[in-house]
Amino acid sequence: MQKLLEVKGLKKTFYKNKVPFVAVNNVSFDVNEGECLGLVGESGCGKSTTAKIITHLTAPDEGSVLLDGEETLFLKGRQERKLYQKIQMVFQTPQDSFDPRRSLGDGIMESMRNQGMLKARAKERMYELLDMVELDREFASRCPHQVSGGQCQRAAIARALAPAPELIICDEATSSLDVTVQAQIVELLKKLQKEQGLSLLLICHDLALVQKICDRVLVMYKGNIVEQGVPDEVILHPKDTYTRMLVESVF
């Protein structure tokens, strides 16, 4: 498989009252083209910080992030904007990621308009994206607070698809939804991955979800990757003590 994303030796330390806390410690992994990679672990283990480093929302102290073989950590201006055409993120609480004063349709079109796409074509593409995520076109005129969490998350996925990215990072994208809606969003992600040839980095704490959708899984604990492999192997035959505890708490 061709490597799409290469993460090498990431390290990030935060300070609270001058006391250091190592959130990410020498983290390295790859995401292959067309692959769904799961990153699991308890809250506070460094999963989201890792995602924020990859997407330039947080700067690392050390490390390297390559996309298609090119370093991305030091991109600025136009080159950084081009990065966001290749990598998109879907967050845990979709309502918070949209402007509450603007419609979902406007939110989906924003990146296309910023790239210089004509309004008429952006609107046409926005409706195509709503169809893609199985959301009625009438939702384009609604504001985030006027739809359910699942509907808003579908709109957030549509927005992430707008620039035709190579990689979508889902940061706990189903954890705020009820169980039935979670299953629907998971099925949608699997369908889109296959149809669009997407790579997915699925950050979550739900091992059952990872087992269902992911090709490989990484287990993170206290800022470190402690185990990795095929989901069935990691879940059924965990080698690390923390992984065993994580599996026993779920199954």
Secondary structure by P-SEA (a helix, b strand, c coil): ccccbbbcbbbbbbbcccccccccccccccccccbbbbbbbcccccaaaaaaaaacccccccbbbbccccccccccaaaaaaaaacbbbbcccccccccccccaaaaaaaaaaaacccaaaaaaaaaaaaaaacccccccccccccccaaaaaaaaaaaaacccccbbbbccccccccaaaaaaaaaaaaaaaaaabbbbbcccccaaaaaccccbbbbbccccccccccaaaaaaccccaaaaaaaaacc
